[in-house]
Amino acid sequence: MSENAPEMPAELLRLRNSIDNIDAALVHLLAERFKCTQQVGRLKAEHHLPPADPAREDRQIARLRALADEAGLDPVFAEKFLNFIIAEVIHHHERIASGDE
């Protein structure tokens, strides 16, 4: 830190460290999730199933919205986050089905 920079409060540093740890955990959890969805994509391709499953996606969104609400997280944000993940999973499944992956 430069001489003119204000000293960071210990509580701010502690909170930022916690955020960094949570971010690392999220990355690892997402990596594990995508390992599972890659296996699902291969199974779907083997059994000639479509990459997307709208009924399951709807159930998952409803479930995640309820979990978010219970946890004090904005359900709209949780749905947007899950929709982003679902779109990426479908993209992976399409690539697997076409033989690109």
All heavy atoms as an XYZ file, in Angstrom:
800
protein
N       0.844     -1.191      0.000
C       0.000      0.000      0.000
C       0.879      1.241      0.000
O       1.901      1.269      0.665
C      -0.860      0.028      1.262
C      -2.182     -0.612      1.108
S      -3.174     -0.250      2.558
C      -4.276     -1.595      2.430
N       0.409      2.278     -0.673
C       1.161      3.524     -0.644
C       0.891      4.234      0.673
O      -0.043      3.915      1.404
C       0.777      4.411     -1.828
O      -0.523      4.942     -1.632
N       1.732      5.210      0.966
C       1.605      5.932      2.240
C       0.273      6.665      2.347
O      -0.252      6.824      3.438
C       2.754      6.930      2.385
C       4.082      6.266      2.608
C       5.187      7.278      2.791
O       4.904      8.390      3.273
O       6.321      6.954      2.449
N      -0.295      7.090      1.222
C      -1.528      7.868      1.244
C      -2.788      7.003      1.206
O      -3.874      7.502      1.434
C      -1.563      8.839      0.062
C      -0.457      9.873      0.135
O       0.021     10.202      1.212
N      -0.038     10.374     -1.010
N      -2.637      5.730      0.893
C      -3.802      4.844      0.812
C      -4.306      4.543      2.220
O      -3.516      4.270      3.119
C      -3.440      3.555      0.102
N      -5.633      4.604      2.392
C      -6.160      4.301      3.726
C      -5.974      2.819      4.046
O      -5.982      1.974      3.150
C      -7.647      4.656      3.619
C      -7.952      4.586      2.163
C      -6.672      4.937      1.443
N      -5.787      2.523      5.313
C      -5.632      1.130      5.740
C      -6.987      0.439      5.662
O      -8.004      1.012      6.039
C      -5.099      1.079      7.168
C      -4.740     -0.318      7.601
C      -4.072     -0.332      8.965
O      -3.307      0.593      9.261
O      -4.340     -1.280      9.710
N      -6.979     -0.783      5.150
C      -8.218     -1.547      5.038
C      -8.625     -2.051      6.419
O      -7.796     -2.609      7.138
C      -8.035     -2.748      4.111
C      -7.857     -2.398      2.678
S      -9.424     -1.811      2.020
C      -8.912     -1.357      0.397
N      -9.886     -1.875      6.756
C     -10.348     -2.433      8.038
C     -10.209     -3.952      8.032
O     -10.423     -4.609      7.007
C     -11.819     -2.024      8.103
C     -11.977     -0.923      7.106
C     -10.929     -1.151      6.062
N      -9.867     -4.516      9.179
C      -9.683     -5.966      9.300
C     -10.956     -6.715      8.891
O     -10.892     -7.777      8.268
C      -9.271     -6.330     10.721
N     -12.111     -6.162      9.227
C     -13.381     -6.817      8.890
C     -13.566     -6.896      7.375
O     -14.039     -7.904      6.852
C     -14.554     -6.062      9.538
C     -15.909     -6.666      9.270
C     -16.141     -8.006      9.976
O     -15.262     -8.495     10.693
O     -17.234     -8.566      9.779
N     -13.181     -5.861      6.649
C     -13.272     -5.867      5.194
C     -12.353     -6.936      4.615
O     -12.755     -7.699      3.730
C     -12.914     -4.489      4.628
C     -12.889     -4.354      3.110
C     -14.241     -4.698      2.506
C     -12.460     -2.960      2.709
N     -11.144     -7.024      5.122
C     -10.209     -8.040      4.648
C     -10.732     -9.443      4.950
O     -10.639    -10.339      4.118
C      -8.831     -7.832      5.282
C      -8.120     -6.532      4.888
C      -6.842     -6.369      5.698
C      -7.840     -6.496      3.398
N     -11.319     -9.637      6.126
C     -11.876    -10.934      6.499
C     -13.021    -11.313      5.569
O     -13.086    -12.443      5.073
C     -12.372    -10.903      7.952
C     -12.872    -12.256      8.447
C     -13.577    -12.158      9.789
N     -14.839    -11.432      9.708
C     -15.975    -11.935      9.183
N     -15.990    -13.153      8.681
N     -17.074    -11.220      9.154
N     -13.906    -10.358      5.296
C     -15.043    -10.620      4.412
C     -14.579    -10.923      2.986
O     -15.096    -11.834      2.337
C     -16.024     -9.450      4.429
C     -16.811     -9.294      5.729
C     -17.535     -7.952      5.753
C     -17.794    -10.433      5.902
N     -13.616    -10.179      2.512
C     -13.101    -10.424      1.163
C     -12.447    -11.799      1.077
O     -12.578    -12.489      0.061
C     -12.109     -9.332      0.760
C     -12.804     -8.030      0.396
C     -11.810     -6.987     -0.025
N     -12.492     -5.800     -0.530
C     -11.875     -4.687     -0.862
N     -10.556     -4.592     -0.743
N     -12.559     -3.656     -1.309
N     -11.748    -12.207      2.126
C     -11.152    -13.542      2.147
C     -12.244    -14.607      2.090
O     -12.115    -15.602      1.367
C     -10.280    -13.708      3.392
C      -9.488    -14.992      3.355
O      -8.823    -15.293      2.383
N      -9.573    -15.750      4.443
N     -13.324    -14.398      2.825
C     -14.450    -15.336      2.787
C     -15.057    -15.395      1.389
O     -15.371    -16.480      0.883
C     -15.523    -14.939      3.802
O     -15.061    -15.135      5.112
N     -15.230    -14.243      0.757
C     -15.774    -14.190     -0.602
C     -14.867    -14.952     -1.562
O     -15.340    -15.735     -2.390
C     -15.978    -12.725     -1.051
C     -17.128    -12.099     -0.254
C     -16.231    -12.636     -2.557
C     -17.215    -10.592     -0.378
N     -13.556    -14.765     -1.435
C     -12.608    -15.474     -2.300
C     -12.730    -16.987     -2.117
O     -12.694    -17.743     -3.092
C     -11.170    -15.029     -2.014
C     -10.902    -13.593     -2.441
O     -11.747    -13.000     -3.142
O      -9.840    -13.070     -2.053
N     -12.883    -17.426     -0.880
C     -13.036    -18.860     -0.605
C     -14.347    -19.395     -1.187
O     -14.373    -20.491     -1.753
C     -12.981    -19.134      0.896
C     -11.589    -18.957      1.463
O     -10.590    -19.039      0.754
N     -11.517    -18.691      2.755
N     -15.408    -18.639     -1.057
C     -16.706    -19.055     -1.602
C     -16.636    -19.117     -3.127
O     -17.138    -20.069     -3.741
C     -17.831    -18.113     -1.125
C     -18.036    -18.267      0.384
C     -19.129    -18.363     -1.887
C     -18.864    -17.159      1.017
N     -15.998    -18.118     -3.742
C     -15.844    -18.132     -5.204
C     -15.081    -19.369     -5.661
O     -15.450    -20.006     -6.653
C     -15.125    -16.872     -5.687
C     -15.989    -15.625     -5.611
O     -17.223    -15.751     -5.431
O     -15.424    -14.516     -5.725
N     -14.030    -19.731     -4.939
C     -13.266    -20.934     -5.288
C     -14.146    -22.175     -5.167
O     -14.121    -23.050     -6.043
C     -12.028    -21.057     -4.399
N     -14.944    -22.245     -4.117
C     -15.841    -23.391     -3.928
C     -16.868    -23.451     -5.060
O     -17.165    -24.542     -5.575
C     -16.537    -23.309     -2.569
N     -17.406    -22.297     -5.467
C     -18.369    -22.263     -6.564
C     -17.763    -22.792     -7.861
O     -18.397    -23.560     -8.592
C     -18.899    -20.839     -6.786
C     -19.884    -20.315     -5.762
C     -20.140    -18.820     -5.986
C     -21.193    -21.081     -5.833
N     -16.528    -22.408     -8.143
C     -15.864    -22.872     -9.360
C     -15.711    -24.389     -9.319
O     -15.991    -25.082    -10.305
C     -14.498    -22.173     -9.546
C     -13.651    -22.870    -10.609
C     -14.706    -20.706     -9.910
N     -15.300    -24.921     -8.179
C     -15.131    -26.372     -8.064
C     -16.475    -27.093     -8.171
O     -16.567    -28.153     -8.811
C     -14.410    -26.728     -6.761
C     -12.961    -26.368     -6.792
N     -12.017    -27.132     -7.433
C     -12.296    -25.312     -6.268
C     -10.835    -26.553     -7.312
N     -10.973    -25.453     -6.611
N     -17.515    -26.535     -7.564
C     -18.842    -27.146     -7.662
C     -19.354    -27.126     -9.098
O     -19.923    -28.116     -9.581
C     -19.837    -26.430     -6.743
C     -19.678    -26.709     -5.250
C     -20.559    -25.765     -4.441
C     -20.032    -28.155     -4.949
N     -19.145    -26.012     -9.792
C     -19.568    -25.943    -11.193
C     -18.795    -26.944    -12.044
O     -19.372    -27.587    -12.931
C     -19.396    -24.526    -11.743
C     -20.436    -23.516    -11.284
C     -20.026    -22.099    -11.692
C     -21.806    -23.850    -11.859
N     -17.509    -27.106    -11.770
C     -16.718    -28.085    -12.522
C     -17.276    -29.492    -12.306
O     -17.417    -30.262    -13.274
C     -15.247    -28.025    -12.101
N     -17.619    -29.823    -11.074
C     -18.198    -31.144    -10.786
C     -19.553    -31.301    -11.475
O     -19.863    -32.354    -12.022
C     -18.354    -31.349     -9.278
C     -17.070    -31.688     -8.581
C     -16.421    -32.963     -9.113
O     -17.112    -34.000     -9.211
O     -15.222    -32.912     -9.446
N     -20.352    -30.242    -11.445
C     -21.669    -30.291    -12.088
C     -21.513    -30.562    -13.583
O     -22.213    -31.386    -14.162
C     -22.420    -28.982    -11.848
C     -23.872    -29.044    -12.306
C     -24.541    -27.678    -12.174
N     -25.975    -27.764    -12.258
C     -26.662    -28.009    -13.374
N     -26.026    -28.221    -14.522
N     -27.979    -28.063    -13.343
N     -20.572    -29.863    -14.222
C     -20.385    -30.040    -15.657
C     -19.802    -31.405    -15.998
O     -20.081    -31.948    -17.060
C     -19.579    -28.894    -16.268
C     -20.429    -27.701    -16.585
C     -20.514    -26.631    -15.707
C     -21.177    -27.664    -17.749
C     -21.322    -25.545    -15.986
C     -21.995    -26.579    -18.040
C     -22.064    -25.512    -17.154
N     -19.021    -31.990    -15.100
C     -18.561    -33.366    -15.335
C     -19.768    -34.303    -15.399
O     -19.831    -35.186    -16.260
C     -17.611    -33.812    -14.224
C     -16.231    -33.195    -14.322
C     -15.373    -33.636    -13.141
C     -14.078    -32.852    -13.097
N     -13.297    -33.150    -11.884
N     -20.718    -34.110    -14.505
C     -21.936    -34.942    -14.504
C     -22.769    -34.689    -15.753
O     -23.266    -35.629    -16.378
C     -22.779    -34.669    -13.257
S     -22.044    -35.257    -11.731
N     -22.934    -33.417    -16.124
C     -23.779    -33.130    -17.285
C     -23.125    -33.608    -18.577
O     -23.838    -33.944    -19.529
C     -24.149    -31.635    -17.382
O     -22.968    -30.848    -17.504
C     -24.960    -31.190    -16.170
N     -21.794    -33.670    -18.621
C     -21.125    -34.231    -19.802
C     -21.482    -35.717    -19.922
O     -21.735    -36.211    -21.026
C     -19.608    -34.052    -19.717
C     -19.142    -32.603    -19.806
C     -19.406    -31.982    -21.150
O     -20.455    -31.402    -21.392
N     -18.465    -32.106    -22.052
N     -21.507    -36.412    -18.800
C     -21.883    -37.824    -18.826
C     -23.336    -37.977    -19.275
O     -23.662    -38.885    -20.046
C     -21.673    -38.448    -17.452
C     -20.211    -38.561    -17.066
C     -20.025    -39.072    -15.638
O     -20.951    -39.574    -15.021
N     -18.814    -38.946    -15.138
N     -24.202    -37.078    -18.797
C     -25.605    -37.100    -19.218
C     -25.679    -36.887    -20.730
O     -26.424    -37.579    -21.434
C     -26.434    -36.032    -18.462
C     -27.806    -35.837    -19.111
C     -26.581    -36.403    -16.994
N     -24.909    -35.945    -21.244
C     -24.899    -35.673    -22.678
C     -24.485    -36.884    -23.495
O     -25.070    -37.166    -24.545
N     -23.473    -37.601    -23.012
C     -23.041    -38.811    -23.723
C     -24.133    -39.874    -23.697
O     -24.391    -40.535    -24.710
C     -21.729    -39.328    -23.130
C     -20.524    -38.469    -23.526
C     -19.198    -39.101    -23.168
N     -18.928    -39.106    -21.737
C     -18.420    -38.080    -21.062
N     -18.117    -36.951    -21.696
N     -18.193    -38.170    -19.770
N     -24.783    -40.044    -22.552
C     -25.880    -41.016    -22.460
C     -27.041    -40.637    -23.378
O     -27.611    -41.502    -24.058
C     -26.375    -41.134    -21.015
C     -25.480    -41.933    -20.082
C     -25.935    -41.768    -18.632
C     -25.493    -43.400    -20.481
N     -27.383    -39.349    -23.400
C     -28.458    -38.899    -24.289
C     -28.103    -39.189    -25.747
O     -28.948    -39.645    -26.523
C     -28.727    -37.403    -24.099
C     -29.486    -37.065    -22.840
C     -29.720    -35.552    -22.786
C     -30.624    -35.151    -21.656
N     -30.890    -33.693    -21.685
N     -26.862    -38.912    -26.125
C     -26.438    -39.155    -27.504
C     -26.507    -40.647    -27.832
O     -26.985    -41.028    -28.907
C     -25.031    -38.616    -27.724
N     -26.049    -41.485    -26.909
C     -26.072    -42.933    -27.129
C     -27.499    -43.455    -27.312
O     -27.726    -44.389    -28.072
C     -25.438    -43.668    -25.944
C     -23.939    -43.559    -25.863
C     -23.397    -44.163    -24.570
O     -24.096    -44.988    -23.931
O     -22.266    -43.788    -24.193
N     -28.430    -42.848    -26.601
C     -29.823    -43.310    -26.632
C     -30.704    -42.454    -27.552
O     -31.924    -42.570    -27.520
C     -30.396    -43.363    -25.219
C     -29.719    -44.382    -24.349
N     -30.060    -45.710    -24.375
C     -28.689    -44.273    -23.481
C     -29.283    -46.371    -23.527
N     -28.438    -45.521    -22.981
N     -30.061    -41.588    -28.328
C     -30.755    -40.744    -29.303
C     -31.850    -39.898    -28.644
O     -32.939    -39.742    -29.198
C     -31.321    -41.588    -30.453
C     -30.288    -42.468    -31.076
N     -29.291    -41.974    -31.877
C     -30.079    -43.808    -30.980
C     -28.508    -42.969    -32.254
N     -28.961    -44.087    -31.723
N     -31.519    -39.358    -27.463
C     -32.443    -38.460    -26.762
C     -32.081    -37.020    -27.100
O     -30.912    -36.714    -27.383
C     -32.351    -38.694    -25.249
C     -32.773    -40.084    -24.783
C     -32.404    -40.280    -23.321
C     -34.261    -40.276    -24.992
N     -33.055    -36.122    -27.072
C     -32.764    -34.721    -27.403
C     -31.855    -34.075    -26.361
O     -31.895    -34.447    -25.181
C     -34.143    -34.067    -27.424
C     -35.024    -34.960    -26.626
C     -34.467    -36.337    -26.742
N     -31.038    -33.102    -26.784
C     -30.132    -32.424    -25.853
C     -30.867    -31.690    -24.731
O     -30.376    -31.618    -23.608
C     -29.372    -31.434    -26.735
C     -29.498    -31.967    -28.116
C     -30.821    -32.671    -28.162
N     -32.031    -31.146    -25.034
C     -32.793    -30.385    -24.037
C     -33.939    -31.237    -23.505
O     -34.475    -32.093    -24.203
C     -33.343    -29.102    -24.658
N     -34.300    -30.969    -22.250
C     -35.439    -31.631    -21.614
C     -36.247    -30.544    -20.906
O     -36.077    -30.300    -19.711
C     -34.937    -32.685    -20.621
C     -36.047    -33.492    -19.979
O     -37.222    -33.084    -20.063
O     -35.730    -34.541    -19.378
N     -37.101    -29.844    -21.668
C     -37.817    -28.690    -21.113
C     -38.613    -28.988    -19.840
O     -38.654    -28.144    -18.930
C     -38.743    -28.252    -22.248
C     -38.080    -28.744    -23.485
C     -37.417    -30.045    -23.088
N     -39.207    -30.171    -19.747
C     -39.989    -30.489    -18.540
C     -39.071    -30.552    -17.317
O     -39.395    -30.006    -16.255
C     -40.741    -31.798    -18.719
N     -37.917    -31.205    -17.454
C     -36.971    -31.267    -16.337
C     -36.440    -29.878    -16.018
O     -36.300    -29.515    -14.848
C     -35.813    -32.219    -16.648
C     -34.736    -32.156    -15.555
C     -33.808    -33.320    -15.547
N     -32.628    -33.102    -14.725
C     -32.591    -33.123    -13.396
N     -33.692    -33.374    -12.706
N     -31.465    -32.909    -12.743
N     -36.135    -29.105    -17.046
C     -35.624    -27.755    -16.824
C     -36.631    -26.930    -16.032
O     -36.259    -26.222    -15.090
C     -35.294    -27.098    -18.158
C     -34.129    -27.778    -18.861
C     -34.106    -27.551    -20.362
O     -34.737    -26.587    -20.839
O     -33.460    -28.361    -21.056
N     -37.910    -27.027    -16.382
C     -38.951    -26.303    -15.649
C     -39.014    -26.738    -14.191
O     -39.140    -25.905    -13.288
C     -40.319    -26.500    -16.308
C     -40.452    -25.776    -17.638
O     -39.611    -24.892    -17.941
O     -41.401    -26.100    -18.386
N     -38.907    -28.060    -13.962
C     -38.920    -28.567    -12.581
C     -37.705    -28.061    -11.803
O     -37.826    -27.663    -10.640
C     -38.949    -30.096    -12.556
C     -40.271    -30.709    -12.978
C     -40.339    -32.208    -12.697
N     -39.225    -32.979    -13.231
C     -39.174    -33.481    -14.468
N     -40.193    -33.307    -15.306
N     -38.119    -34.180    -14.871
N     -36.551    -28.065    -12.447
C     -35.332    -27.602    -11.788
C     -35.410    -26.115    -11.459
O     -34.994    -25.693    -10.370
C     -34.105    -27.875    -12.664
C     -33.682    -29.312    -12.698
C     -33.232    -29.799    -11.334
O     -34.016    -30.359    -10.579
N     -31.981    -29.583    -11.013
N     -35.945    -25.334    -12.373
C     -36.079    -23.900    -12.123
C     -37.016    -23.661    -10.936
O     -36.708    -22.873    -10.044
C     -36.543    -23.160    -13.390
C     -35.391    -23.132    -14.404
C     -37.037    -21.751    -13.062
C     -35.788    -22.686    -15.793
N     -38.147    -24.345    -10.916
C     -39.087    -24.186     -9.793
C     -38.430    -24.608     -8.484
O     -38.566    -23.929     -7.458
C     -40.353    -25.006    -10.048
N     -37.696    -25.712     -8.505
C     -37.025    -26.199     -7.298
C     -35.970    -25.206     -6.815
O     -35.894    -24.886     -5.635
C     -36.377    -27.558     -7.581
C     -35.786    -28.240     -6.360
C     -35.286    -29.637     -6.702
N     -34.007    -29.651     -7.381
C     -32.820    -29.483     -6.770
N     -32.763    -29.286     -5.475
N     -31.708    -29.529     -7.461
N     -35.159    -24.686     -7.768
C     -34.108    -23.741     -7.396
C     -34.683    -22.413     -6.923
O     -34.122    -21.789     -6.013
C     -33.141    -23.523     -8.561
C     -31.892    -24.387     -8.575
C     -30.875    -23.945     -7.568
C     -32.156    -25.857     -8.463
N     -35.778    -21.983     -7.509
C     -36.425    -20.747     -7.041
C     -36.895    -20.916     -5.596
O     -36.717    -20.006     -4.775
C     -37.592    -20.359     -7.946
C     -37.177    -19.744     -9.271
C     -38.402    -19.325    -10.073
N     -39.128    -18.262     -9.413
C     -39.016    -16.960     -9.696
N     -38.203    -16.568    -10.654
N     -39.721    -16.064     -9.058
N     -37.482    -22.073     -5.283
C     -37.946    -22.325     -3.914
C     -36.762    -22.387     -2.954
O     -36.811    -21.801     -1.851
C     -38.759    -23.615     -3.855
N     -35.692    -23.075     -3.347
C     -34.498    -23.134     -2.503
C     -33.900    -21.751     -2.278
O     -33.486    -21.416     -1.167
C     -33.446    -24.050     -3.127
C     -33.719    -25.547     -3.071
C     -32.716    -26.299     -3.930
C     -33.684    -26.043     -1.638
N     -33.861    -20.963     -3.338
C     -33.327    -19.603     -3.223
C     -34.159    -18.786     -2.242
O     -33.610    -18.095     -1.377
C     -33.291    -18.926     -4.593
N     -35.468    -18.889     -2.374
C     -36.357    -18.153     -1.484
C     -36.111    -18.556     -0.025
O     -36.003    -17.700      0.845
C     -37.815    -18.387     -1.885
C     -38.761    -17.436     -1.205
O     -38.481    -16.218     -1.190
O     -39.781    -17.908     -0.664
N     -36.008    -19.856      0.218
C     -35.745    -20.349      1.579
C     -34.410    -19.853      2.116
O     -34.262    -19.618      3.320
C     -35.747    -21.886      1.596
C     -37.089    -22.520      1.382
C     -36.991    -24.026      1.195
O     -35.940    -24.627      1.519
O     -37.972    -24.620      0.706
N     -33.428    -19.712      1.221
C     -32.084    -19.305      1.627
C     -31.912    -17.791      1.706
O     -30.847    -17.310      2.079
C     -31.060    -19.889      0.652
N     -32.952    -17.037      1.336
C     -32.838    -15.583      1.356
C     -32.134    -15.019      0.139
O     -31.614    -13.908      0.176
N     -32.121    -15.787     -0.949
C     -31.529    -15.342     -2.206
C     -32.657    -14.981     -3.160
O     -33.683    -15.671     -3.190
C     -30.672    -16.468     -2.804
C     -29.973    -16.189     -4.132
C     -28.911    -15.108     -3.963
C     -29.339    -17.475     -4.664
N     -32.481    -13.948     -3.916
C     -33.495    -13.510     -4.872
C     -33.797    -14.636     -5.865
O     -32.909    -15.057     -6.617
C     -32.983    -12.274     -5.615
C     -33.947    -11.728     -6.648
O     -35.071    -12.261     -6.774
O     -33.568    -10.761     -7.333
N     -35.031    -15.166     -5.874
C     -35.379    -16.249     -6.793
C     -35.215    -15.874     -8.266
O     -34.889    -16.735     -9.093
C     -36.844    -16.560     -6.469
C     -37.069    -16.028     -5.105
C     -36.139    -14.855     -4.966
N     -35.413    -14.617     -8.604
C     -35.236    -14.180     -9.997
C     -33.769    -14.326    -10.392
O     -33.449    -14.821    -11.478
C     -35.725    -12.721    -10.187
C     -35.400    -12.204    -11.575
C     -37.218    -12.630     -9.913
N     -32.870    -13.923     -9.496
C     -31.448    -14.090     -9.754
C     -31.099    -15.571     -9.888
O     -30.379    -15.967    -10.811
C     -30.597    -13.460     -8.645
C     -29.153    -13.836     -8.757
C     -28.332    -13.239     -9.699
C     -28.618    -14.828     -7.940
C     -26.997    -13.618     -9.825
C     -27.293    -15.204     -8.062
C     -26.476    -14.596     -8.997
N     -31.616    -16.402     -8.982
C     -31.343    -17.842     -9.030
C     -31.806    -18.435    -10.350
O     -31.114    -19.264    -10.945
C     -32.012    -18.545     -7.847
N     -32.975    -17.998    -10.828
C     -33.488    -18.504    -12.107
C     -32.592    -18.070    -13.265
O     -32.281    -18.869    -14.153
C     -34.919    -18.033    -12.337
C     -35.513    -18.574    -13.616
C     -36.989    -18.245    -13.796
O     -37.635    -17.789    -12.834
O     -37.491    -18.452    -14.913
N     -32.153    -16.825    -13.263
C     -31.262    -16.342    -14.324
C     -29.960    -17.140    -14.335
O     -29.464    -17.528    -15.399
C     -30.949    -14.862    -14.133
C     -32.087    -13.938    -14.456
C     -31.684    -12.503    -14.181
C     -32.843    -11.554    -14.371
N     -32.466    -10.172    -14.027
N     -29.427    -17.385    -13.144
C     -28.185    -18.141    -13.020
C     -28.371    -19.556    -13.553
O     -27.562    -20.054    -14.341
C     -27.745    -18.150    -11.549
C     -26.452    -18.851    -11.304
C     -25.250    -18.308    -11.723
C     -26.430    -20.064    -10.633
C     -24.047    -18.960    -11.490
C     -25.240    -20.723    -10.384
C     -24.044    -20.173    -10.821
N     -29.451    -20.215    -13.153
C     -29.711    -21.576    -13.612
C     -29.967    -21.608    -15.114
O     -29.489    -22.517    -15.807
C     -30.880    -22.205    -12.853
C     -31.126    -23.684    -13.164
C     -29.906    -24.534    -12.818
C     -32.344    -24.190    -12.425
N     -30.686    -20.628    -15.646
C     -30.926    -20.583    -17.093
C     -29.612    -20.465    -17.865
O     -29.452    -21.078    -18.924
C     -31.866    -19.438    -17.451
C     -33.313    -19.784    -17.221
O     -33.725    -20.930    -17.343
N     -34.110    -18.793    -16.866
N     -28.676    -19.698    -17.325
C     -27.364    -19.562    -17.952
C     -26.650    -20.914    -17.983
O     -26.108    -21.328    -19.015
C     -26.531    -18.524    -17.197
C     -25.138    -18.373    -17.719
C     -24.891    -17.683    -18.891
C     -24.069    -18.930    -17.032
C     -23.598    -17.547    -19.377
C     -22.775    -18.805    -17.516
C     -22.538    -18.112    -18.688
N     -26.683    -21.627    -16.864
C     -26.050    -22.939    -16.779
C     -26.739    -23.929    -17.722
O     -26.072    -24.672    -18.449
C     -26.057    -23.458    -15.326
C     -25.122    -22.601    -14.465
C     -25.652    -24.928    -15.259
C     -25.212    -22.881    -12.982
N     -28.068    -23.937    -17.710
C     -28.823    -24.853    -18.573
C     -28.486    -24.611    -20.043
O     -28.282    -25.562    -20.811
C     -30.342    -24.724    -18.324
C     -30.705    -25.319    -16.959
C     -31.143    -25.399    -19.436
C     -32.138    -25.018    -16.509
N     -28.406    -23.364    -20.446
C     -28.080    -23.048    -21.843
C     -26.705    -23.603    -22.207
O     -26.522    -24.159    -23.308
C     -28.130    -21.537    -22.074
N     -25.751    -23.495    -21.312
C     -24.410    -24.016    -21.574
C     -24.427    -25.543    -21.641
O     -23.782    -26.145    -22.505
C     -23.430    -23.533    -20.496
C     -21.988    -23.863    -20.791
C     -21.425    -23.174    -22.026
O     -21.988    -22.163    -22.495
O     -20.392    -23.664    -22.539
N     -25.179    -26.173    -20.765
C     -25.292    -27.640    -20.764
C     -25.913    -28.115    -22.079
O     -25.414    -29.063    -22.701
C     -26.109    -28.128    -19.548
C     -26.501    -29.598    -19.697
C     -25.333    -27.912    -18.258
N     -26.979    -27.461    -22.508
C     -27.627    -27.851    -23.774
C     -26.643    -27.701    -24.929
O     -26.559    -28.571    -25.800
C     -28.920    -27.040    -24.007
C     -29.985    -27.450    -22.983
C     -29.434    -27.224    -25.436
C     -31.201    -26.543    -22.961
N     -25.881    -26.623    -24.913
C     -24.867    -26.418    -25.953
C     -23.870    -27.583    -25.948
O     -23.527    -28.117    -27.016
C     -24.163    -25.079    -25.726
C     -23.033    -24.819    -26.658
N     -23.208    -24.554    -27.997
C     -21.695    -24.804    -26.446
C     -22.035    -24.378    -28.569
N     -21.098    -24.531    -27.651
N     -23.413    -27.980    -24.768
C     -22.492    -29.125    -24.678
C     -23.148    -30.392    -25.207
O     -22.522    -31.163    -25.935
C     -22.062    -29.355    -23.228
C     -21.118    -28.332    -22.703
N     -20.544    -28.422    -21.467
C     -20.642    -27.180    -23.238
C     -19.755    -27.376    -21.265
N     -19.807    -26.611    -22.314
N     -24.406    -30.618    -24.838
C     -25.113    -31.823    -25.282
C     -25.283    -31.833    -26.798
O     -25.165    -32.892    -27.434
C     -26.471    -31.941    -24.586
C     -26.352    -32.262    -23.127
N     -27.454    -32.475    -22.334
C     -25.280    -32.408    -22.313
C     -27.065    -32.733    -21.098
N     -25.742    -32.695    -21.057
N     -25.545    -30.665    -27.383
C     -25.666    -30.583    -28.845
C     -24.334    -30.930    -29.502
O     -24.305    -31.643    -30.514
C     -26.124    -29.179    -29.251
C     -27.567    -28.896    -28.890
C     -27.966    -27.433    -29.042
O     -27.066    -26.552    -29.142
O     -29.172    -27.179    -29.036
N     -23.248    -30.435    -28.928
C     -21.926    -30.731    -29.486
C     -21.596    -32.221    -29.362
O     -21.035    -32.805    -30.287
C     -20.852    -29.886    -28.797
C     -20.943    -28.411    -29.208
C     -19.936    -27.548    -28.508
N     -18.593    -28.040    -28.759
C     -17.535    -27.716    -28.011
N     -17.681    -26.920    -26.976
N     -16.350    -28.191    -28.302
N     -21.946    -32.817    -28.235
C     -21.717    -34.243    -28.050
C     -22.527    -35.040    -29.075
O     -22.010    -35.949    -29.732
C     -22.053    -34.684    -26.604
C     -21.046    -34.093    -25.623
C     -22.108    -36.200    -26.492
C     -21.453    -34.202    -24.160
N     -23.810    -34.682    -29.232
C     -24.699    -35.400    -30.148
C     -24.218    -35.286    -31.589
O     -24.376    -36.227    -32.383
C     -26.125    -34.870    -30.031
N     -23.613    -34.165    -31.946
C     -23.141    -33.975    -33.325
C     -21.750    -34.561    -33.549
O     -21.253    -34.529    -34.660
C     -23.139    -32.490    -33.676
O     -22.135    -31.811    -32.958
N     -21.143    -35.081    -32.469
C     -19.819    -35.673    -32.587
C     -18.690    -34.672    -32.509
O     -17.533    -35.013    -32.757
N     -19.006    -33.415    -32.159
C     -17.978    -32.376    -32.071
C     -17.209    -32.419    -30.750
O     -16.255    -31.680    -30.567
C     -18.589    -30.982    -32.230
C     -19.045    -30.712    -33.648
O     -18.607    -31.442    -34.566
O     -19.830    -29.774    -33.851
N     -17.642    -33.250    -29.836
C     -16.966    -33.281    -28.534
C     -16.688    -34.690    -28.109
O     -17.429    -35.600    -28.281
C     -17.845    -32.566    -27.489
C     -17.095    -32.233    -26.243
C     -17.864    -31.259    -25.380
O     -18.097    -30.130    -25.862
O     -18.232    -31.620    -24.263
